């Protein structure tokens, strides 16, 4: 449980650092893409590459290229919380 919280905080901090206004509070409901999204497409790719590197450090391969990844209704990039949950889910399934 402690590792999950640490990872979630790490991901939130990474998102905050990539945002145009890094003074914003990033939480479970922070929108990442779309009209109210915090990240533009280049920052989103940068986030994904950072998460790939972090996953490699942990010992698994983070797949952010699935067909549903960019879905506004169910994709992992709709909120910071959804992204964290997907990252942790993939970690648990592959480690």
N, CA, C and O atoms as a GROMACS GRO file, in nm:
protein
  380
    1UNK      N    1   0.082  -0.120   0.000
    1UNK     CA    2   0.000   0.000   0.000
    1UNK      C    3   0.087   0.126   0.000
    1UNK      O    4   0.056   0.224  -0.068
    2UNK      N    5   0.195   0.123   0.077
    2UNK     CA    6   0.284   0.239   0.084
    2UNK      C    7   0.347   0.267  -0.052
    2UNK      O    8   0.362   0.383  -0.092
    3UNK      N    9   0.385   0.160  -0.125
    3UNK     CA   10   0.445   0.178  -0.257
    3UNK      C   11   0.344   0.242  -0.353
    3UNK      O   12   0.382   0.326  -0.435
    4UNK      N   13   0.218   0.202  -0.345
    4UNK     CA   14   0.115   0.259  -0.432
    4UNK      C   15   0.099   0.409  -0.407
    4UNK      O   16   0.091   0.487  -0.501
    5UNK      N   17   0.095   0.448  -0.280
    5UNK     CA   18   0.081   0.589  -0.246
    5UNK      C   19   0.203   0.668  -0.292
    5UNK      O   20   0.190   0.779  -0.342
    6UNK      N   21   0.320   0.610  -0.274
    6UNK     CA   22   0.443   0.676  -0.319
    6UNK      C   23   0.440   0.696  -0.471
    6UNK      O   24   0.474   0.803  -0.520
    7UNK      N   25   0.400   0.592  -0.544
    7UNK     CA   26   0.392   0.602  -0.690
    7UNK      C   27   0.290   0.706  -0.734
    7UNK      O   28   0.315   0.784  -0.825
    8UNK      N   29   0.175   0.706  -0.668
    8UNK     CA   30   0.071   0.802  -0.701
    8UNK      C   31   0.123   0.945  -0.681
    8UNK      O   32   0.104   1.031  -0.767
    9UNK      N   33   0.188   0.969  -0.569
    9UNK     CA   34   0.243   1.103  -0.542
    9UNK      C   35   0.351   1.139  -0.643
    9UNK      O   36   0.361   1.254  -0.685
   10UNK      N   37   0.432   1.041  -0.682
   10UNK     CA   38   0.535   1.062  -0.783
   10UNK      C   39   0.474   1.102  -0.917
   10UNK      O   40   0.520   1.195  -0.983
   11UNK      N   41   0.369   1.031  -0.956
   11UNK     CA   42   0.303   1.061  -1.083
   11UNK      C   43   0.236   1.199  -1.078
   11UNK      O   44   0.247   1.276  -1.172
   12UNK      N   45   0.169   1.229  -0.969
   12UNK     CA   46   0.107   1.362  -0.954
   12UNK      C   47   0.213   1.471  -0.963
   12UNK      O   48   0.190   1.574  -1.027
   13UNK      N   49   0.326   1.450  -0.901
   13UNK     CA   50   0.435   1.550  -0.903
   13UNK      C   51   0.490   1.566  -1.045
   13UNK      O   52   0.520   1.678  -1.088
   14UNK      N   53   0.504   1.455  -1.116
   14UNK     CA   54   0.551   1.462  -1.255
   14UNK      C   55   0.454   1.541  -1.341
   14UNK      O   56   0.496   1.624  -1.422
   15UNK      N   57   0.325   1.516  -1.324
   15UNK     CA   58   0.223   1.590  -1.399
   15UNK      C   59   0.232   1.738  -1.366
   15UNK      O   60   0.228   1.822  -1.456
   16UNK      N   61   0.242   1.770  -1.240
   16UNK     CA   62   0.253   1.910  -1.196
   16UNK      C   63   0.373   1.978  -1.260
   16UNK      O   64   0.364   2.092  -1.305
   17UNK      N   65   0.485   1.910  -1.264
   17UNK     CA   66   0.606   1.968  -1.322
   17UNK      C   67   0.596   1.987  -1.473
   17UNK      O   68   0.662   2.075  -1.528
   18UNK      N   69   0.516   1.907  -1.540
   18UNK     CA   70   0.498   1.919  -1.684
   18UNK      C   71   0.395   2.025  -1.723
   18UNK      O   72   0.395   2.073  -1.837
   19UNK      N   73   0.308   2.060  -1.631
   19UNK     CA   74   0.201   2.155  -1.660
   19UNK      C   75   0.258   2.295  -1.683
   19UNK      O   76   0.364   2.330  -1.631
   20UNK      N   77   0.186   2.373  -1.760
   20UNK     CA   78   0.225   2.512  -1.784
   20UNK      C   79   0.233   2.590  -1.654
   20UNK      O   80   0.325   2.670  -1.634
   21UNK      N   81   0.137   2.567  -1.564
   21UNK     CA   82   0.132   2.633  -1.434
   21UNK      C   83   0.158   2.528  -1.327
   21UNK      O   84   0.065   2.462  -1.280
   22UNK      N   85   0.286   2.514  -1.288
   22UNK     CA   86   0.318   2.407  -1.195
   22UNK      C   87   0.287   2.443  -1.049
   22UNK      O   88   0.332   2.374  -0.958
   23UNK      N   89   0.210   2.547  -1.028
   23UNK     CA   90   0.164   2.579  -0.893
   23UNK      C   91   0.029   2.513  -0.865
   23UNK      O   92  -0.021   2.518  -0.753
   24UNK      N   93  -0.030   2.452  -0.967
   24UNK     CA   94  -0.160   2.388  -0.953
   24UNK      C   95  -0.152   2.265  -0.865
   24UNK      O   96  -0.048   2.198  -0.858
   25UNK      N   97  -0.260   2.236  -0.798
   25UNK     CA   98  -0.271   2.114  -0.720
   25UNK      C   99  -0.318   2.003  -0.814
   25UNK      O  100  -0.421   2.016  -0.880
   26UNK      N  101  -0.243   1.895  -0.820
   26UNK     CA  102  -0.281   1.780  -0.901
   26UNK      C  103  -0.335   1.674  -0.806
   26UNK      O  104  -0.269   1.636  -0.709
   27UNK      N  105  -0.458   1.627  -0.835
   27UNK     CA  106  -0.520   1.523  -0.753
   27UNK      C  107  -0.590   1.422  -0.842
   27UNK      O  108  -0.577   1.425  -0.964
   28UNK      N  109  -0.664   1.332  -0.781
   28UNK     CA  110  -0.734   1.224  -0.853
   28UNK      C  111  -0.820   1.275  -0.969
   28UNK      O  112  -0.827   1.210  -1.074
   29UNK      N  113  -0.884   1.388  -0.951
   29UNK     CA  114  -0.981   1.438  -1.049
   29UNK      C  115  -0.922   1.536  -1.151
   29UNK      O  116  -0.995   1.586  -1.236
   30UNK      N  117  -0.794   1.563  -1.144
   30UNK     CA  118  -0.731   1.657  -1.238
   30UNK      C  119  -0.742   1.602  -1.379
   30UNK      O  120  -0.694   1.493  -1.408
   31UNK      N  121  -0.804   1.679  -1.466
   31UNK     CA  122  -0.821   1.641  -1.605
   31UNK      C  123  -0.688   1.657  -1.680
   31UNK      O  124  -0.623   1.761  -1.671
   32UNK      N  125  -0.650   1.554  -1.754
   32UNK     CA  126  -0.522   1.558  -1.826
   32UNK      C  127  -0.537   1.597  -1.972
   32UNK      O  128  -0.452   1.669  -2.025
   33UNK      N  129  -0.643   1.551  -2.038
   33UNK     CA  130  -0.660   1.579  -2.180
   33UNK      C  131  -0.797   1.641  -2.205
   33UNK      O  132  -0.883   1.644  -2.116
   34UNK      N  133  -0.815   1.690  -2.325
   34UNK     CA  134  -0.943   1.750  -2.360
   34UNK      C  135  -0.942   1.900  -2.335
   34UNK      O  136  -0.838   1.960  -2.307
   35UNK      N  137  -1.057   1.959  -2.346
   35UNK     CA  138  -1.071   2.103  -2.335
   35UNK      C  139  -1.019   2.158  -2.202
   35UNK      O  140  -0.953   2.262  -2.199
   36UNK      N  141  -1.048   2.090  -2.094
   36UNK     CA  142  -1.004   2.135  -1.962
   36UNK      C  143  -0.876   2.066  -1.918
   36UNK      O  144  -0.836   2.074  -1.802
   37UNK      N  145  -0.811   1.997  -2.011
   37UNK     CA  146  -0.693   1.919  -1.977
   37UNK      C  147  -0.573   2.003  -1.939
   37UNK      O  148  -0.554   2.114  -1.988
   38UNK      N  149  -0.494   1.949  -1.854
   38UNK     CA  150  -0.376   2.017  -1.802
   38UNK      C  151  -0.258   2.008  -1.897
   38UNK      O  152  -0.171   2.096  -1.896
   39UNK      N  153  -0.252   1.903  -1.980
   39UNK     CA  154  -0.136   1.880  -2.065
   39UNK      C  155  -0.169   1.887  -2.213
   39UNK      O  156  -0.272   1.838  -2.257
   40UNK      N  157  -0.079   1.950  -2.289
   40UNK     CA  158  -0.094   1.946  -2.434
   40UNK      C  159  -0.036   1.814  -2.484
   40UNK      O  160   0.017   1.736  -2.405
   41UNK      N  161  -0.045   1.789  -2.612
   41UNK     CA  162  -0.005   1.659  -2.666
   41UNK      C  163   0.144   1.630  -2.645
   41UNK      O  164   0.181   1.516  -2.617
   42UNK      N  165   0.227   1.730  -2.657
   42UNK     CA  166   0.371   1.708  -2.638
   42UNK      C  167   0.403   1.675  -2.492
   42UNK      O  168   0.486   1.589  -2.465
   43UNK      N  169   0.338   1.743  -2.401
   43UNK     CA  170   0.359   1.717  -2.258
   43UNK      C  171   0.305   1.579  -2.221
   43UNK      O  172   0.361   1.511  -2.135
   44UNK      N  173   0.196   1.537  -2.284
   44UNK     CA  174   0.140   1.405  -2.259
   44UNK      C  175   0.238   1.296  -2.303
   44UNK      O  176   0.255   1.197  -2.233
   45UNK      N  177   0.300   1.314  -2.418
   45UNK     CA  178   0.400   1.218  -2.464
   45UNK      C  179   0.519   1.216  -2.369
   45UNK      O  180   0.572   1.110  -2.336
   46UNK      N  181   0.561   1.334  -2.324
   46UNK     CA  182   0.671   1.342  -2.229
   46UNK      C  183   0.638   1.268  -2.099
   46UNK      O  184   0.722   1.198  -2.042
   47UNK      N  185   0.513   1.283  -2.054
   47UNK     CA  186   0.467   1.212  -1.935
   47UNK      C  187   0.474   1.061  -1.957
   47UNK      O  188   0.522   0.988  -1.870
   48UNK      N  189   0.428   1.017  -2.071
   48UNK     CA  190   0.427   0.874  -2.100
   48UNK      C  191   0.569   0.817  -2.105
   48UNK      O  192   0.593   0.707  -2.055
   49UNK      N  193   0.661   0.890  -2.164
   49UNK     CA  194   0.799   0.844  -2.169
   49UNK      C  195   0.861   0.838  -2.030
   49UNK      O  196   0.939   0.748  -2.000
   50UNK      N  197   0.827   0.935  -1.946
   50UNK     CA  198   0.874   0.935  -1.807
   50UNK      C  199   0.819   0.813  -1.733
   50UNK      O  200   0.890   0.748  -1.657
   51UNK      N  201   0.691   0.784  -1.756
   51UNK     CA  202   0.630   0.668  -1.691
   51UNK      C  203   0.689   0.537  -1.742
   51UNK      O  204   0.703   0.441  -1.666
   52UNK      N  205   0.723   0.532  -1.870
   52UNK     CA  206   0.790   0.414  -1.924
   52UNK      C  207   0.923   0.390  -1.852
   52UNK      O  208   0.955   0.277  -1.814
   53UNK      N  209   0.999   0.498  -1.834
   53UNK     CA  210   1.127   0.487  -1.764
   53UNK      C  211   1.108   0.441  -1.620
   53UNK      O  212   1.182   0.356  -1.571
   54UNK      N  213   1.009   0.498  -1.553
   54UNK     CA  214   0.983   0.461  -1.413
   54UNK      C  215   0.941   0.313  -1.404
   54UNK      O  216   0.985   0.241  -1.315
   55UNK      N  217   0.856   0.270  -1.497
   55UNK     CA  218   0.813   0.130  -1.499
   55UNK      C  219   0.932   0.038  -1.520
   55UNK      O  220   0.941  -0.067  -1.456
   56UNK      N  221   1.021   0.076  -1.608
   56UNK     CA  222   1.141  -0.004  -1.632
   56UNK      C  223   1.225  -0.016  -1.506
   56UNK      O  224   1.280  -0.122  -1.478
   57UNK      N  225   1.235   0.093  -1.430
   57UNK     CA  226   1.308   0.091  -1.303
   57UNK      C  227   1.245  -0.008  -1.205
   57UNK      O  228   1.315  -0.073  -1.128
   58UNK      N  229   1.113  -0.018  -1.209
   58UNK     CA  230   1.039  -0.106  -1.118
   58UNK      C  231   1.044  -0.251  -1.166
   58UNK      O  232   1.038  -0.344  -1.085
   59UNK      N  233   1.056  -0.269  -1.298
   59UNK     CA  234   1.065  -0.405  -1.352
   59UNK      C  235   0.948  -0.449  -1.437
   59UNK      O  236   0.921  -0.569  -1.448
   60UNK      N  237   0.878  -0.355  -1.499
   60UNK     CA  238   0.772  -0.393  -1.592
   60UNK      C  239   0.766  -0.294  -1.707
   60UNK      O  240   0.829  -0.188  -1.703
   61UNK      N  241   0.691  -0.329  -1.809
   61UNK     CA  242   0.676  -0.243  -1.926
   61UNK      C  243   0.540  -0.176  -1.922
   61UNK      O  244   0.437  -0.244  -1.926
   62UNK      N  245   0.538  -0.043  -1.914
   62UNK     CA  246   0.413   0.032  -1.910
   62UNK      C  247   0.361   0.050  -2.052
   62UNK      O  248   0.429   0.108  -2.138
   63UNK      N  249   0.238   0.001  -2.077
   63UNK     CA  250   0.176   0.011  -2.210
   63UNK      C  251   0.076   0.125  -2.210
   63UNK      O  252  -0.034   0.114  -2.156
   64UNK      N  253   0.114   0.235  -2.272
   64UNK     CA  254   0.025   0.350  -2.281
   64UNK      C  255  -0.032   0.366  -2.422
   64UNK      O  256  -0.087   0.471  -2.455
   65UNK      N  257  -0.018   0.263  -2.504
   65UNK     CA  258  -0.059   0.273  -2.644
   65UNK      C  259  -0.183   0.192  -2.678
   65UNK      O  260  -0.209   0.168  -2.796
   66UNK      N  261  -0.258   0.149  -2.580
   66UNK     CA  262  -0.375   0.065  -2.607
   66UNK      C  263  -0.481   0.142  -2.686
   66UNK      O  264  -0.481   0.265  -2.689
   67UNK      N  265  -0.572   0.068  -2.748
   67UNK     CA  266  -0.678   0.130  -2.828
   67UNK      C  267  -0.764   0.224  -2.746
   67UNK      O  268  -0.812   0.326  -2.797
   68UNK      N  269  -0.785   0.192  -2.620
   68UNK     CA  270  -0.874   0.274  -2.537
   68UNK      C  271  -0.801   0.384  -2.459
   68UNK      O  272  -0.864   0.459  -2.385
   69UNK      N  273  -0.670   0.393  -2.474
   69UNK     CA  274  -0.592   0.488  -2.394
   69UNK      C  275  -0.641   0.632  -2.407
   69UNK      O  276  -0.645   0.705  -2.309
   70UNK      N  277  -0.678   0.672  -2.526
   70UNK     CA  278  -0.717   0.810  -2.548
   70UNK      C  279  -0.869   0.832  -2.544
   70UNK      O  280  -0.915   0.942  -2.572
   71UNK      N  281  -0.944   0.732  -2.510
   71UNK     CA  282  -1.088   0.747  -2.499
   71UNK      C  283  -1.123   0.848  -2.391
   71UNK      O  284  -1.074   0.838  -2.278
   72UNK      N  285  -1.207   0.945  -2.424
   72UNK     CA  286  -1.245   1.047  -2.327
   72UNK      C  287  -1.330   0.991  -2.214
   72UNK      O  288  -1.328   1.044  -2.103
   73UNK      N  289  -1.403   0.885  -2.241
   73UNK     CA  290  -1.493   0.832  -2.138
   73UNK      C  291  -1.428   0.726  -2.050
   73UNK      O  292  -1.465   0.713  -1.933
   74UNK      N  293  -1.332   0.649  -2.105
   74UNK     CA  294  -1.276   0.541  -2.025
   74UNK      C  295  -1.125   0.530  -2.033
   74UNK      O  296  -1.067   0.439  -1.974
   75UNK      N  297  -1.060   0.620  -2.103
   75UNK     CA  298  -0.916   0.612  -2.122
   75UNK      C  299  -0.836   0.647  -1.997
   75UNK      O  300  -0.884   0.720  -1.910
   76UNK      N  301  -0.716   0.596  -1.991
   76UNK     CA  302  -0.630   0.619  -1.875
   76UNK      C  303  -0.584   0.763  -1.862
   76UNK      O  304  -0.534   0.802  -1.757
   77UNK      N  305  -0.598   0.842  -1.967
   77UNK     CA  306  -0.550   0.980  -1.962
   77UNK      C  307  -0.659   1.082  -1.931
   77UNK      O  308  -0.634   1.203  -1.936
   78UNK      N  309  -0.779   1.037  -1.898
   78UNK     CA  310  -0.886   1.133  -1.870
   78UNK      C  311  -0.860   1.210  -1.741
   78UNK      O  312  -0.891   1.329  -1.735
   79UNK      N  313  -0.805   1.146  -1.638
   79UNK     CA  314  -0.772   1.215  -1.513
   79UNK      C  315  -0.638   1.162  -1.460
   79UNK      O  316  -0.593   1.055  -1.498
   80UNK      N  317  -0.577   1.240  -1.372
   80UNK     CA  318  -0.453   1.196  -1.308
   80UNK      C  319  -0.476   1.068  -1.229
   80UNK      O  320  -0.391   0.979  -1.229
   81UNK      N  321  -0.590   1.058  -1.163
   81UNK     CA  322  -0.622   0.938  -1.086
   81UNK      C  323  -0.636   0.814  -1.174
   81UNK      O  324  -0.588   0.707  -1.138
   82UNK      N  325  -0.700   0.829  -1.289
   82UNK     CA  326  -0.716   0.716  -1.382
   82UNK      C  327  -0.580   0.669  -1.432
   82UNK      O  328  -0.557   0.549  -1.445
   83UNK      N  329  -0.492   0.762  -1.460
   83UNK     CA  330  -0.358   0.727  -1.506
   83UNK      C  331  -0.282   0.652  -1.396
   83UNK      O  332  -0.218   0.550  -1.423
   84UNK      N  333  -0.287   0.702  -1.274
   84UNK     CA  334  -0.221   0.635  -1.162
   84UNK      C  335  -0.275   0.494  -1.143
   84UNK      O  336  -0.199   0.399  -1.124
   85UNK      N  337  -0.406   0.481  -1.148
   85UNK     CA  338  -0.468   0.350  -1.130
   85UNK      C  339  -0.424   0.252  -1.238
   85UNK      O  340  -0.398   0.136  -1.209
   86UNK      N  341  -0.416   0.298  -1.362
   86UNK     CA  342  -0.373   0.212  -1.472
   86UNK      C  343  -0.226   0.173  -1.456
   86UNK      O  344  -0.190   0.057  -1.478
   87UNK      N  345  -0.143   0.268  -1.420
   87UNK     CA  346  -0.001   0.241  -1.400
   87UNK      C  347   0.017   0.135  -1.291
   87UNK      O  348   0.091   0.038  -1.309
   88UNK      N  349  -0.050   0.154  -1.180
   88UNK     CA  350  -0.039   0.060  -1.068
   88UNK      C  351  -0.097  -0.077  -1.105
   88UNK      O  352  -0.042  -0.180  -1.067
   89UNK      N  353  -0.207  -0.077  -1.178
   89UNK     CA  354  -0.268  -0.202  -1.223
   89UNK      C  355  -0.173  -0.280  -1.312
   89UNK      O  356  -0.157  -0.401  -1.296
   90UNK      N  357  -0.111  -0.212  -1.407
   90UNK     CA  358  -0.015  -0.279  -1.494
   90UNK      C  359   0.106  -0.328  -1.416
   90UNK      O  360   0.158  -0.436  -1.442
   91UNK      N  361   0.150  -0.250  -1.320
   91UNK     CA  362   0.263  -0.290  -1.236
   91UNK      C  363   0.231  -0.418  -1.161
   91UNK      O  364   0.311  -0.512  -1.158
   92UNK      N  365   0.114  -0.421  -1.100
   92UNK     CA  366   0.074  -0.538  -1.022
   92UNK      C  367   0.056  -0.663  -1.109
   92UNK      O  368   0.083  -0.774  -1.064
   93UNK      N  369   0.012  -0.643  -1.231
   93UNK     CA  370  -0.012  -0.757  -1.321
   93UNK      C  371   0.119  -0.814  -1.376
   93UNK      O  372   0.124  -0.931  -1.413
   94UNK      N  373   0.222  -0.733  -1.382
   94UNK     CA  374   0.345  -0.776  -1.450
   94UNK      C  375   0.464  -0.796  -1.358
   94UNK      O  376   0.570  -0.838  -1.404
   95UNK      N  377   0.450  -0.766  -1.231
   95UNK     CA  378   0.566  -0.785  -1.142
   95UNK      C  379   0.541  -0.899  -1.046
   95UNK      O  380   0.626  -0.930  -0.964
   0.00000   0.00000   0.00000
